[in-house]
Amino acid sequence: MSTRIEVRTSWVKNKSQKAFVHSKIEVVQNFSLIQKNLSKSEAASKHLMKRRNPEACAITGGKRVKKERKEIRKSRHTSFT
């Protein structure tokens, strides 16, 4: 964890300012209320997959059309005999 903070603070040239930024990042990472809000925010921003209408789904619709076509061909074939 400390290595990640070091990478994030590598741009700071002043040693005292670098230590201040480092400690500030640690406080944010270790503060439980902030962690709760961050996880809540991440969960809220995720894309939710909704249930799809089976009639509108390409796979289900394709299977339905194929079945209907098979029934039509079957009825045509039996009507000739």
mmCIF file of the N, C-alpha and C atoms, coordinates in Angstrom:
data_MODEL
# 
_entry.id   MODEL 
# 
loop_
_atom_site.group_PDB 
_atom_site.id 
_atom_site.type_symbol 
_atom_site.label_atom_id 
_atom_site.label_alt_id 
_atom_site.label_comp_id 
_atom_site.label_asym_id 
_atom_site.label_entity_id 
_atom_site.label_seq_id 
_atom_site.pdbx_PDB_ins_code 
_atom_site.Cartn_x 
_atom_site.Cartn_y 
_atom_site.Cartn_z 
_atom_site.occupancy 
_atom_site.B_iso_or_equiv 
_atom_site.pdbx_formal_charge 
_atom_site.auth_seq_id 
_atom_site.auth_comp_id 
_atom_site.auth_asym_id 
_atom_site.auth_atom_id 
_atom_site.pdbx_PDB_model_num 
ATOM 1   N N  . MET A 1 1  ? 0.825   -1.183  0.000   1.00 0.00 ? 1  MET A N  1 
ATOM 2   C CA . MET A 1 1  ? 0.000   0.000   0.000   1.00 0.00 ? 1  MET A CA 1 
ATOM 3   C C  . MET A 1 1  ? 0.871   1.249   0.000   1.00 0.00 ? 1  MET A C  1 
ATOM 4   N N  . SER A 1 2  ? 1.948   1.203   0.742   1.00 0.00 ? 2  SER A N  1 
ATOM 5   C CA . SER A 1 2  ? 2.849   2.345   0.816   1.00 0.00 ? 2  SER A CA 1 
ATOM 6   C C  . SER A 1 2  ? 3.507   2.630   -0.532  1.00 0.00 ? 2  SER A C  1 
ATOM 7   N N  . THR A 1 3  ? 3.752   1.580   -1.306  1.00 0.00 ? 3  THR A N  1 
ATOM 8   C CA . THR A 1 3  ? 4.361   1.753   -2.621  1.00 0.00 ? 3  THR A CA 1 
ATOM 9   C C  . THR A 1 3  ? 3.419   2.517   -3.549  1.00 0.00 ? 3  THR A C  1 
ATOM 10  N N  . ARG A 1 4  ? 2.155   2.222   -3.469  1.00 0.00 ? 4  ARG A N  1 
ATOM 11  C CA . ARG A 1 4  ? 1.174   2.936   -4.296  1.00 0.00 ? 4  ARG A CA 1 
ATOM 12  C C  . ARG A 1 4  ? 1.138   4.416   -3.935  1.00 0.00 ? 4  ARG A C  1 
ATOM 13  N N  . ILE A 1 5  ? 1.241   4.708   -2.646  1.00 0.00 ? 5  ILE A N  1 
ATOM 14  C CA . ILE A 1 5  ? 1.246   6.106   -2.214  1.00 0.00 ? 5  ILE A CA 1 
ATOM 15  C C  . ILE A 1 5  ? 2.518   6.788   -2.696  1.00 0.00 ? 5  ILE A C  1 
ATOM 16  N N  . GLU A 1 6  ? 3.623   6.087   -2.646  1.00 0.00 ? 6  GLU A N  1 
ATOM 17  C CA . GLU A 1 6  ? 4.886   6.646   -3.133  1.00 0.00 ? 6  GLU A CA 1 
ATOM 18  C C  . GLU A 1 6  ? 4.789   7.004   -4.610  1.00 0.00 ? 6  GLU A C  1 
ATOM 19  N N  . VAL A 1 7  ? 4.185   6.138   -5.379  1.00 0.00 ? 7  VAL A N  1 
ATOM 20  C CA . VAL A 1 7  ? 4.025   6.399   -6.806  1.00 0.00 ? 7  VAL A CA 1 
ATOM 21  C C  . VAL A 1 7  ? 3.143   7.633   -7.018  1.00 0.00 ? 7  VAL A C  1 
ATOM 22  N N  . ARG A 1 8  ? 2.089   7.748   -6.229  1.00 0.00 ? 8  ARG A N  1 
ATOM 23  C CA . ARG A 1 8  ? 1.182   8.884   -6.369  1.00 0.00 ? 8  ARG A CA 1 
ATOM 24  C C  . ARG A 1 8  ? 1.819   10.199  -5.941  1.00 0.00 ? 8  ARG A C  1 
ATOM 25  N N  . THR A 1 9  ? 2.796   10.152  -5.024  1.00 0.00 ? 9  THR A N  1 
ATOM 26  C CA . THR A 1 9  ? 3.436   11.379  -4.537  1.00 0.00 ? 9  THR A CA 1 
ATOM 27  C C  . THR A 1 9  ? 4.800   11.622  -5.160  1.00 0.00 ? 9  THR A C  1 
ATOM 28  N N  . SER A 1 10 ? 5.153   10.864  -6.175  1.00 0.00 ? 10 SER A N  1 
ATOM 29  C CA . SER A 1 10 ? 6.484   10.998  -6.773  1.00 0.00 ? 10 SER A CA 1 
ATOM 30  C C  . SER A 1 10 ? 6.690   12.344  -7.462  1.00 0.00 ? 10 SER A C  1 
ATOM 31  N N  . TRP A 1 11 ? 5.619   13.002  -7.846  1.00 0.00 ? 11 TRP A N  1 
ATOM 32  C CA . TRP A 1 11 ? 5.710   14.290  -8.528  1.00 0.00 ? 11 TRP A CA 1 
ATOM 33  C C  . TRP A 1 11 ? 6.072   15.436  -7.595  1.00 0.00 ? 11 TRP A C  1 
ATOM 34  N N  . VAL A 1 12 ? 5.909   15.252  -6.259  1.00 0.00 ? 12 VAL A N  1 
ATOM 35  C CA . VAL A 1 12 ? 6.179   16.323  -5.291  1.00 0.00 ? 12 VAL A CA 1 
ATOM 36  C C  . VAL A 1 12 ? 7.681   16.413  -5.039  1.00 0.00 ? 12 VAL A C  1 
ATOM 37  N N  . LYS A 1 13 ? 8.241   17.615  -5.217  1.00 0.00 ? 13 LYS A N  1 
ATOM 38  C CA . LYS A 1 13 ? 9.684   17.799  -5.053  1.00 0.00 ? 13 LYS A CA 1 
ATOM 39  C C  . LYS A 1 13 ? 10.052  18.140  -3.609  1.00 0.00 ? 13 LYS A C  1 
ATOM 40  N N  . ASN A 1 14 ? 9.252   18.963  -2.956  1.00 0.00 ? 14 ASN A N  1 
ATOM 41  C CA . ASN A 1 14 ? 9.527   19.398  -1.595  1.00 0.00 ? 14 ASN A CA 1 
ATOM 42  C C  . ASN A 1 14 ? 9.286   18.246  -0.619  1.00 0.00 ? 14 ASN A C  1 
ATOM 43  N N  . LYS A 1 15 ? 10.303  17.930  0.194   1.00 0.00 ? 15 LYS A N  1 
ATOM 44  C CA . LYS A 1 15 ? 10.223  16.767  1.094   1.00 0.00 ? 15 LYS A CA 1 
ATOM 45  C C  . LYS A 1 15 ? 9.107   16.922  2.137   1.00 0.00 ? 15 LYS A C  1 
ATOM 46  N N  . SER A 1 16 ? 8.981   18.101  2.732   1.00 0.00 ? 16 SER A N  1 
ATOM 47  C CA . SER A 1 16 ? 7.955   18.284  3.762   1.00 0.00 ? 16 SER A CA 1 
ATOM 48  C C  . SER A 1 16 ? 6.554   18.229  3.141   1.00 0.00 ? 16 SER A C  1 
ATOM 49  N N  . GLN A 1 17 ? 6.414   18.800  1.961   1.00 0.00 ? 17 GLN A N  1 
ATOM 50  C CA . GLN A 1 17 ? 5.117   18.750  1.275   1.00 0.00 ? 17 GLN A CA 1 
ATOM 51  C C  . GLN A 1 17 ? 4.796   17.314  0.856   1.00 0.00 ? 17 GLN A C  1 
ATOM 52  N N  . LYS A 1 18 ? 5.826   16.573  0.461   1.00 0.00 ? 18 LYS A N  1 
ATOM 53  C CA . LYS A 1 18 ? 5.637   15.173  0.071   1.00 0.00 ? 18 LYS A CA 1 
ATOM 54  C C  . LYS A 1 18 ? 5.150   14.349  1.263   1.00 0.00 ? 18 LYS A C  1 
ATOM 55  N N  . ALA A 1 19 ? 5.725   14.589  2.431   1.00 0.00 ? 19 ALA A N  1 
ATOM 56  C CA . ALA A 1 19 ? 5.308   13.879  3.640   1.00 0.00 ? 19 ALA A CA 1 
ATOM 57  C C  . ALA A 1 19 ? 3.875   14.239  4.006   1.00 0.00 ? 19 ALA A C  1 
ATOM 58  N N  . PHE A 1 20 ? 3.520   15.512  3.837   1.00 0.00 ? 20 PHE A N  1 
ATOM 59  C CA . PHE A 1 20 ? 2.158   15.958  4.129   1.00 0.00 ? 20 PHE A CA 1 
ATOM 60  C C  . PHE A 1 20 ? 1.148   15.286  3.205   1.00 0.00 ? 20 PHE A C  1 
ATOM 61  N N  . VAL A 1 21 ? 1.441   15.254  1.909   1.00 0.00 ? 21 VAL A N  1 
ATOM 62  C CA . VAL A 1 21 ? 0.545   14.626  0.942   1.00 0.00 ? 21 VAL A CA 1 
ATOM 63  C C  . VAL A 1 21 ? 0.433   13.135  1.224   1.00 0.00 ? 21 VAL A C  1 
ATOM 64  N N  . HIS A 1 22 ? 1.564   12.512  1.564   1.00 0.00 ? 22 HIS A N  1 
ATOM 65  C CA . HIS A 1 22 ? 1.591   11.073  1.877   1.00 0.00 ? 22 HIS A CA 1 
ATOM 66  C C  . HIS A 1 22 ? 0.687   10.781  3.068   1.00 0.00 ? 22 HIS A C  1 
ATOM 67  N N  . SER A 1 23 ? 0.812   11.583  4.126   1.00 0.00 ? 23 SER A N  1 
ATOM 68  C CA . SER A 1 23 ? 0.000   11.338  5.323   1.00 0.00 ? 23 SER A CA 1 
ATOM 69  C C  . SER A 1 23 ? -1.477  11.613  5.037   1.00 0.00 ? 23 SER A C  1 
ATOM 70  N N  . LYS A 1 24 ? -1.762  12.610  4.213   1.00 0.00 ? 24 LYS A N  1 
ATOM 71  C CA . LYS A 1 24 ? -3.144  12.921  3.868   1.00 0.00 ? 24 LYS A CA 1 
ATOM 72  C C  . LYS A 1 24 ? -3.791  11.759  3.108   1.00 0.00 ? 24 LYS A C  1 
ATOM 73  N N  . ILE A 1 25 ? -3.051  11.156  2.191   1.00 0.00 ? 25 ILE A N  1 
ATOM 74  C CA . ILE A 1 25 ? -3.559  10.000  1.446   1.00 0.00 ? 25 ILE A CA 1 
ATOM 75  C C  . ILE A 1 25 ? -3.807  8.831   2.388   1.00 0.00 ? 25 ILE A C  1 
ATOM 76  N N  . GLU A 1 26 ? -2.896  8.615   3.344   1.00 0.00 ? 26 GLU A N  1 
ATOM 77  C CA . GLU A 1 26 ? -3.078  7.528   4.313   1.00 0.00 ? 26 GLU A CA 1 
ATOM 78  C C  . GLU A 1 26 ? -4.323  7.735   5.159   1.00 0.00 ? 26 GLU A C  1 
ATOM 79  N N  . VAL A 1 27 ? -4.563  8.979   5.585   1.00 0.00 ? 27 VAL A N  1 
ATOM 80  C CA . VAL A 1 27 ? -5.750  9.271   6.399   1.00 0.00 ? 27 VAL A CA 1 
ATOM 81  C C  . VAL A 1 27 ? -7.013  8.965   5.615   1.00 0.00 ? 27 VAL A C  1 
ATOM 82  N N  . VAL A 1 28 ? -7.047  9.379   4.363   1.00 0.00 ? 28 VAL A N  1 
ATOM 83  C CA . VAL A 1 28 ? -8.226  9.124   3.529   1.00 0.00 ? 28 VAL A CA 1 
ATOM 84  C C  . VAL A 1 28 ? -8.429  7.630   3.347   1.00 0.00 ? 28 VAL A C  1 
ATOM 85  N N  . GLN A 1 29 ? -7.363  6.884   3.136   1.00 0.00 ? 29 GLN A N  1 
ATOM 86  C CA . GLN A 1 29 ? -7.486  5.440   2.916   1.00 0.00 ? 29 GLN A CA 1 
ATOM 87  C C  . GLN A 1 29 ? -7.910  4.699   4.177   1.00 0.00 ? 29 GLN A C  1 
ATOM 88  N N  . ASN A 1 30 ? -7.518  5.196   5.340   1.00 0.00 ? 30 ASN A N  1 
ATOM 89  C CA . ASN A 1 30 ? -7.801  4.481   6.578   1.00 0.00 ? 30 ASN A CA 1 
ATOM 90  C C  . ASN A 1 30 ? -9.069  4.945   7.291   1.00 0.00 ? 30 ASN A C  1 
ATOM 91  N N  . PHE A 1 31 ? -9.662  6.040   6.865   1.00 0.00 ? 31 PHE A N  1 
ATOM 92  C CA . PHE A 1 31 ? -10.851 6.571   7.513   1.00 0.00 ? 31 PHE A CA 1 
ATOM 93  C C  . PHE A 1 31 ? -12.067 5.767   7.053   1.00 0.00 ? 31 PHE A C  1 
ATOM 94  N N  . SER A 1 32 ? -12.747 5.100   7.984   1.00 0.00 ? 32 SER A N  1 
ATOM 95  C CA . SER A 1 32 ? -13.820 4.164   7.636   1.00 0.00 ? 32 SER A CA 1 
ATOM 96  C C  . SER A 1 32 ? -15.026 4.848   6.984   1.00 0.00 ? 32 SER A C  1 
ATOM 97  N N  . LEU A 1 33 ? -15.376 6.052   7.423   1.00 0.00 ? 33 LEU A N  1 
ATOM 98  C CA . LEU A 1 33 ? -16.515 6.743   6.845   1.00 0.00 ? 33 LEU A CA 1 
ATOM 99  C C  . LEU A 1 33 ? -16.261 7.060   5.371   1.00 0.00 ? 33 LEU A C  1 
ATOM 100 N N  . ILE A 1 34 ? -15.056 7.478   5.071   1.00 0.00 ? 34 ILE A N  1 
ATOM 101 C CA . ILE A 1 34 ? -14.695 7.764   3.683   1.00 0.00 ? 34 ILE A CA 1 
ATOM 102 C C  . ILE A 1 34 ? -14.738 6.478   2.867   1.00 0.00 ? 34 ILE A C  1 
ATOM 103 N N  . GLN A 1 35 ? -14.245 5.382   3.438   1.00 0.00 ? 35 GLN A N  1 
ATOM 104 C CA . GLN A 1 35 ? -14.262 4.097   2.743   1.00 0.00 ? 35 GLN A CA 1 
ATOM 105 C C  . GLN A 1 35 ? -15.688 3.660   2.432   1.00 0.00 ? 35 GLN A C  1 
ATOM 106 N N  . LYS A 1 36 ? -16.597 3.845   3.374   1.00 0.00 ? 36 LYS A N  1 
ATOM 107 C CA . LYS A 1 36 ? -17.998 3.483   3.149   1.00 0.00 ? 36 LYS A CA 1 
ATOM 108 C C  . LYS A 1 36 ? -18.583 4.297   2.003   1.00 0.00 ? 36 LYS A C  1 
ATOM 109 N N  . ASN A 1 37 ? -18.321 5.608   2.032   1.00 0.00 ? 37 ASN A N  1 
ATOM 110 C CA . ASN A 1 37 ? -18.859 6.474   0.983   1.00 0.00 ? 37 ASN A CA 1 
ATOM 111 C C  . ASN A 1 37 ? -18.248 6.151   -0.373  1.00 0.00 ? 37 ASN A C  1 
ATOM 112 N N  . LEU A 1 38 ? -16.956 5.813   -0.408  1.00 0.00 ? 38 LEU A N  1 
ATOM 113 C CA . LEU A 1 38 ? -16.320 5.445   -1.662  1.00 0.00 ? 38 LEU A CA 1 
ATOM 114 C C  . LEU A 1 38 ? -16.925 4.169   -2.228  1.00 0.00 ? 38 LEU A C  1 
ATOM 115 N N  . SER A 1 39 ? -17.115 3.164   -1.373  1.00 0.00 ? 39 SER A N  1 
ATOM 116 C CA . SER A 1 39 ? -17.688 1.906   -1.851  1.00 0.00 ? 39 SER A CA 1 
ATOM 117 C C  . SER A 1 39 ? -19.136 2.097   -2.291  1.00 0.00 ? 39 SER A C  1 
ATOM 118 N N  . LYS A 1 40 ? -19.880 2.961   -1.577  1.00 0.00 ? 40 LYS A N  1 
ATOM 119 C CA . LYS A 1 40 ? -21.256 3.254   -1.950  1.00 0.00 ? 40 LYS A CA 1 
ATOM 120 C C  . LYS A 1 40 ? -21.303 3.958   -3.311  1.00 0.00 ? 40 LYS A C  1 
ATOM 121 N N  . SER A 1 41 ? -20.378 4.877   -3.505  1.00 0.00 ? 41 SER A N  1 
ATOM 122 C CA . SER A 1 41 ? -20.318 5.620   -4.768  1.00 0.00 ? 41 SER A CA 1 
ATOM 123 C C  . SER A 1 41 ? -19.942 4.700   -5.927  1.00 0.00 ? 41 SER A C  1 
ATOM 124 N N  . GLU A 1 42 ? -18.977 3.807   -5.694  1.00 0.00 ? 42 GLU A N  1 
ATOM 125 C CA . GLU A 1 42 ? -18.570 2.861   -6.731  1.00 0.00 ? 42 GLU A CA 1 
ATOM 126 C C  . GLU A 1 42 ? -19.719 1.929   -7.097  1.00 0.00 ? 42 GLU A C  1 
ATOM 127 N N  . ALA A 1 43 ? -20.451 1.469   -6.092  1.00 0.00 ? 43 ALA A N  1 
ATOM 128 C CA . ALA A 1 43 ? -21.584 0.569   -6.342  1.00 0.00 ? 43 ALA A CA 1 
ATOM 129 C C  . ALA A 1 43 ? -22.687 1.284   -7.113  1.00 0.00 ? 43 ALA A C  1 
ATOM 130 N N  . ALA A 1 44 ? -22.895 2.562   -6.813  1.00 0.00 ? 44 ALA A N  1 
ATOM 131 C CA . ALA A 1 44 ? -23.955 3.317   -7.488  1.00 0.00 ? 44 ALA A CA 1 
ATOM 132 C C  . ALA A 1 44 ? -23.597 3.619   -8.935  1.00 0.00 ? 44 ALA A C  1 
ATOM 133 N N  . SER A 1 45 ? -22.312 3.707   -9.233  1.00 0.00 ? 45 SER A N  1 
ATOM 134 C CA . SER A 1 45 ? -21.911 4.081   -10.585 1.00 0.00 ? 45 SER A CA 1 
ATOM 135 C C  . SER A 1 45 ? -21.761 2.881   -11.516 1.00 0.00 ? 45 SER A C  1 
ATOM 136 N N  . LYS A 1 46 ? -21.881 1.673   -10.986 1.00 0.00 ? 46 LYS A N  1 
ATOM 137 C CA . LYS A 1 46 ? -21.749 0.496   -11.835 1.00 0.00 ? 46 LYS A CA 1 
ATOM 138 C C  . LYS A 1 46 ? -22.975 0.332   -12.716 1.00 0.00 ? 46 LYS A C  1 
ATOM 139 N N  . HIS A 1 47 ? -22.736 -0.179  -13.907 1.00 0.00 ? 47 HIS A N  1 
ATOM 140 C CA . HIS A 1 47 ? -23.821 -0.415  -14.860 1.00 0.00 ? 47 HIS A CA 1 
ATOM 141 C C  . HIS A 1 47 ? -24.551 -1.688  -14.455 1.00 0.00 ? 47 HIS A C  1 
ATOM 142 N N  . LEU A 1 48 ? -25.832 -1.573  -14.256 1.00 0.00 ? 48 LEU A N  1 
ATOM 143 C CA . LEU A 1 48 ? -26.627 -2.734  -13.864 1.00 0.00 ? 48 LEU A CA 1 
ATOM 144 C C  . LEU A 1 48 ? -27.206 -3.395  -15.101 1.00 0.00 ? 48 LEU A C  1 
ATOM 145 N N  . MET A 1 49 ? -27.045 -4.699  -15.179 1.00 0.00 ? 49 MET A N  1 
ATOM 146 C CA . MET A 1 49 ? -27.613 -5.456  -16.284 1.00 0.00 ? 49 MET A CA 1 
ATOM 147 C C  . MET A 1 49 ? -29.062 -5.774  -15.938 1.00 0.00 ? 49 MET A C  1 
ATOM 148 N N  . LYS A 1 50 ? -29.943 -5.377  -16.809 1.00 0.00 ? 50 LYS A N  1 
ATOM 149 C CA . LYS A 1 50 ? -31.358 -5.602  -16.571 1.00 0.00 ? 50 LYS A CA 1 
ATOM 150 C C  . LYS A 1 50 ? -31.806 -6.863  -17.298 1.00 0.00 ? 50 LYS A C  1 
ATOM 151 N N  . ARG A 1 51 ? -32.899 -7.423  -16.813 1.00 0.00 ? 51 ARG A N  1 
ATOM 152 C CA . ARG A 1 51 ? -33.465 -8.579  -17.497 1.00 0.00 ? 51 ARG A CA 1 
ATOM 153 C C  . ARG A 1 51 ? -34.012 -8.120  -18.832 1.00 0.00 ? 51 ARG A C  1 
ATOM 154 N N  . ARG A 1 52 ? -33.771 -8.920  -19.824 1.00 0.00 ? 52 ARG A N  1 
ATOM 155 C CA . ARG A 1 52 ? -34.226 -8.561  -21.156 1.00 0.00 ? 52 ARG A CA 1 
ATOM 156 C C  . ARG A 1 52 ? -35.542 -9.243  -21.484 1.00 0.00 ? 52 ARG A C  1 
ATOM 157 N N  . ASN A 1 53 ? -36.280 -8.608  -22.330 1.00 0.00 ? 53 ASN A N  1 
ATOM 158 C CA . ASN A 1 53 ? -37.524 -9.177  -22.814 1.00 0.00 ? 53 ASN A CA 1 
ATOM 159 C C  . ASN A 1 53 ? -37.167 -10.341 -23.739 1.00 0.00 ? 53 ASN A C  1 
ATOM 160 N N  . PRO A 1 54 ? -37.617 -11.556 -23.447 1.00 0.00 ? 54 PRO A N  1 
ATOM 161 C CA . PRO A 1 54 ? -37.247 -12.701 -24.289 1.00 0.00 ? 54 PRO A CA 1 
ATOM 162 C C  . PRO A 1 54 ? -37.720 -12.557 -25.734 1.00 0.00 ? 54 PRO A C  1 
ATOM 163 N N  . GLU A 1 55 ? -38.796 -11.810 -25.949 1.00 0.00 ? 55 GLU A N  1 
ATOM 164 C CA . GLU A 1 55 ? -39.283 -11.612 -27.314 1.00 0.00 ? 55 GLU A CA 1 
ATOM 165 C C  . GLU A 1 55 ? -38.359 -10.677 -28.090 1.00 0.00 ? 55 GLU A C  1 
ATOM 166 N N  . ALA A 1 56 ? -37.709 -9.759  -27.382 1.00 0.00 ? 56 ALA A N  1 
ATOM 167 C CA . ALA A 1 56 ? -36.836 -8.798  -28.046 1.00 0.00 ? 56 ALA A CA 1 
ATOM 168 C C  . ALA A 1 56 ? -35.402 -9.321  -28.172 1.00 0.00 ? 56 ALA A C  1 
ATOM 169 N N  . CYS A 1 57 ? -35.077 -10.367 -27.444 1.00 0.00 ? 57 CYS A N  1 
ATOM 170 C CA . CYS A 1 57 ? -33.725 -10.934 -27.480 1.00 0.00 ? 57 CYS A CA 1 
ATOM 171 C C  . CYS A 1 57 ? -33.487 -11.609 -28.833 1.00 0.00 ? 57 CYS A C  1 
ATOM 172 N N  . ALA A 1 58 ? -32.344 -11.356 -29.425 1.00 0.00 ? 58 ALA A N  1 
ATOM 173 C CA . ALA A 1 58 ? -32.033 -11.891 -30.760 1.00 0.00 ? 58 ALA A CA 1 
ATOM 174 C C  . ALA A 1 58 ? -31.963 -13.416 -30.750 1.00 0.00 ? 58 ALA A C  1 
ATOM 175 N N  . ILE A 1 59 ? -31.384 -13.983 -29.721 1.00 0.00 ? 59 ILE A N  1 
ATOM 176 C CA . ILE A 1 59 ? -31.229 -15.445 -29.670 1.00 0.00 ? 59 ILE A CA 1 
ATOM 177 C C  . ILE A 1 59 ? -32.588 -16.117 -29.536 1.00 0.00 ? 59 ILE A C  1 
ATOM 178 N N  . THR A 1 60 ? -33.370 -15.657 -28.574 1.00 0.00 ? 60 THR A N  1 
ATOM 179 C CA . THR A 1 60 ? -34.691 -16.246 -28.359 1.00 0.00 ? 60 THR A CA 1 
ATOM 180 C C  . THR A 1 60 ? -35.594 -15.991 -29.553 1.00 0.00 ? 60 THR A C  1 
ATOM 181 N N  . GLY A 1 61 ? -35.538 -14.779 -30.086 1.00 0.00 ? 61 GLY A N  1 
ATOM 182 C CA . GLY A 1 61 ? -36.352 -14.447 -31.250 1.00 0.00 ? 61 GLY A CA 1 
ATOM 183 C C  . GLY A 1 61 ? -35.976 -15.285 -32.455 1.00 0.00 ? 61 GLY A C  1 
ATOM 184 N N  . GLY A 1 62 ? -34.675 -15.512 -32.641 1.00 0.00 ? 62 GLY A N  1 
ATOM 185 C CA . GLY A 1 62 ? -34.206 -16.349 -33.745 1.00 0.00 ? 62 GLY A CA 1 
ATOM 186 C C  . GLY A 1 62 ? -34.689 -17.772 -33.620 1.00 0.00 ? 62 GLY A C  1 
ATOM 187 N N  . LYS A 1 63 ? -34.669 -18.292 -32.403 1.00 0.00 ? 63 LYS A N  1 
ATOM 188 C CA . LYS A 1 63 ? -35.155 -19.651 -32.172 1.00 0.00 ? 63 LYS A CA 1 
ATOM 189 C C  . LYS A 1 63 ? -36.655 -19.736 -32.448 1.00 0.00 ? 63 LYS A C  1 
ATOM 190 N N  . ARG A 1 64 ? -37.388 -18.696 -32.039 1.00 0.00 ? 64 ARG A N  1 
ATOM 191 C CA . ARG A 1 64 ? -38.835 -18.669 -32.265 1.00 0.00 ? 64 ARG A CA 1 
ATOM 192 C C  . ARG A 1 64 ? -39.144 -18.636 -33.755 1.00 0.00 ? 64 ARG A C  1 
ATOM 193 N N  . VAL A 1 65 ? -38.434 -17.780 -34.490 1.00 0.00 ? 65 VAL A N  1 
ATOM 194 C CA . VAL A 1 65 ? -38.656 -17.675 -35.931 1.00 0.00 ? 65 VAL A CA 1 
ATOM 195 C C  . VAL A 1 65 ? -38.320 -18.988 -36.622 1.00 0.00 ? 65 VAL A C  1 
ATOM 196 N N  . LYS A 1 66 ? -37.236 -19.626 -36.202 1.00 0.00 ? 66 LYS A N  1 
ATOM 197 C CA . LYS A 1 66 ? -36.829 -20.900 -36.792 1.00 0.00 ? 66 LYS A CA 1 
ATOM 198 C C  . LYS A 1 66 ? -37.901 -21.969 -36.548 1.00 0.00 ? 66 LYS A C  1 
ATOM 199 N N  . LYS A 1 67 ? -38.443 -21.977 -35.334 1.00 0.00 ? 67 LYS A N  1 
ATOM 200 C CA . LYS A 1 67 ? -39.481 -22.944 -34.996 1.00 0.00 ? 67 LYS A CA 1 
ATOM 201 C C  . LYS A 1 67 ? -40.745 -22.705 -35.832 1.00 0.00 ? 67 LYS A C  1 
ATOM 202 N N  . GLU A 1 68 ? -41.126 -21.423 -35.985 1.00 0.00 ? 68 GLU A N  1 
ATOM 203 C CA . GLU A 1 68 ? -42.302 -21.096 -36.787 1.00 0.00 ? 68 GLU A CA 1 
ATOM 204 C C  . GLU A 1 68 ? -42.094 -21.495 -38.253 1.00 0.00 ? 68 GLU A C  1 
ATOM 205 N N  . ARG A 1 69 ? -40.894 -21.220 -38.781 1.00 0.00 ? 69 ARG A N  1 
ATOM 206 C CA . ARG A 1 69 ? -40.590 -21.578 -40.166 1.00 0.00 ? 69 ARG A CA 1 
ATOM 207 C C  . ARG A 1 69 ? -40.664 -23.089 -40.348 1.00 0.00 ? 69 ARG A C  1 
ATOM 208 N N  . LYS A 1 70 ? -40.160 -23.824 -39.373 1.00 0.00 ? 70 LYS A N  1 
ATOM 209 C CA . LYS A 1 70 ? -40.192 -25.290 -39.442 1.00 0.00 ? 70 LYS A CA 1 
ATOM 210 C C  . LYS A 1 70 ? -41.632 -25.793 -39.453 1.00 0.00 ? 70 LYS A C  1 
ATOM 211 N N  . GLU A 1 71 ? -42.485 -25.177 -38.621 1.00 0.00 ? 71 GLU A N  1 
ATOM 212 C CA . GLU A 1 71 ? -43.895 -25.568 -38.570 1.00 0.00 ? 71 GLU A CA 1 
ATOM 213 C C  . GLU A 1 71 ? -44.590 -25.260 -39.899 1.00 0.00 ? 71 GLU A C  1 
ATOM 214 N N  . ILE A 1 72 ? -44.285 -24.100 -40.503 1.00 0.00 ? 72 ILE A N  1 
ATOM 215 C CA . ILE A 1 72 ? -44.890 -23.736 -41.788 1.00 0.00 ? 72 ILE A CA 1 
ATOM 216 C C  . ILE A 1 72 ? -44.477 -24.728 -42.868 1.00 0.00 ? 72 ILE A C  1 
ATOM 217 N N  . ARG A 1 73 ? -43.199 -25.055 -42.906 1.00 0.00 ? 73 ARG A N  1 
ATOM 218 C CA . ARG A 1 73 ? -42.702 -26.002 -43.915 1.00 0.00 ? 73 ARG A CA 1 
ATOM 219 C C  . ARG A 1 73 ? -43.304 -27.388 -43.700 1.00 0.00 ? 73 ARG A C  1 
ATOM 220 N N  . LYS A 1 74 ? -43.458 -27.753 -42.433 1.00 0.00 ? 74 LYS A N  1 
ATOM 221 C CA . LYS A 1 74 ? -44.040 -29.048 -42.113 1.00 0.00 ? 74 LYS A CA 1 
ATOM 222 C C  . LYS A 1 74 ? -45.501 -29.099 -42.561 1.00 0.00 ? 74 LYS A C  1 
ATOM 223 N N  . SER A 1 75 ? -46.238 -28.008 -42.322 1.00 0.00 ? 75 SER A N  1 
ATOM 224 C CA . SER A 1 75 ? -47.653 -27.982 -42.725 1.00 0.00 ? 75 SER A CA 1 
ATOM 225 C C  . SER A 1 75 ? -47.786 -27.969 -44.248 1.00 0.00 ? 75 SER A C  1 
ATOM 226 N N  . ARG A 1 76 ? -46.873 -27.309 -44.952 1.00 0.00 ? 76 ARG A N  1 
ATOM 227 C CA . ARG A 1 76 ? -46.907 -27.305 -46.418 1.00 0.00 ? 76 ARG A CA 1 
ATOM 228 C C  . ARG A 1 76 ? -46.626 -28.705 -46.945 1.00 0.00 ? 76 ARG A C  1 
ATOM 229 N N  . HIS A 1 77 ? -45.652 -29.357 -46.333 1.00 0.00 ? 77 HIS A N  1 
ATOM 230 C CA . HIS A 1 77 ? -45.268 -30.699 -46.788 1.00 0.00 ? 77 HIS A CA 1 
ATOM 231 C C  . HIS A 1 77 ? -46.400 -31.691 -46.579 1.00 0.00 ? 77 HIS A C  1 
ATOM 232 N N  . THR A 1 78 ? -47.103 -31.613 -45.483 1.00 0.00 ? 78 THR A N  1 
ATOM 233 C CA . THR A 1 78 ? -48.197 -32.554 -45.211 1.00 0.00 ? 78 THR A CA 1 
ATOM 234 C C  . THR A 1 78 ? -49.418 -32.231 -46.047 1.00 0.00 ? 78 THR A C  1 
ATOM 235 N N  . SER A 1 79 ? -49.603 -31.006 -46.502 1.00 0.00 ? 79 SER A N  1 
ATOM 236 C CA . SER A 1 79 ? -50.771 -30.666 -47.303 1.00 0.00 ? 79 SER A CA 1 
ATOM 237 C C  . SER A 1 79 ? -50.668 -31.217 -48.719 1.00 0.00 ? 79 SER A C  1 
ATOM 238 N N  . PHE A 1 80 ? -49.448 -31.427 -49.221 1.00 0.00 ? 80 PHE A N  1 
ATOM 239 C CA . PHE A 1 80 ? -49.244 -31.979 -50.575 1.00 0.00 ? 80 PHE A CA 1 
ATOM 240 C C  . PHE A 1 80 ? -49.456 -33.475 -50.631 1.00 0.00 ? 80 PHE A C  1 
ATOM 241 N N  . THR A 1 81 ? -49.302 -34.155 -49.545 1.00 0.00 ? 81 THR A N  1 
ATOM 242 C CA . THR A 1 81 ? -49.419 -35.614 -49.571 1.00 0.00 ? 81 THR A CA 1 
ATOM 243 C C  . THR A 1 81 ? -50.789 -36.096 -49.242 1.00 0.00 ? 81 THR A C  1 
# 
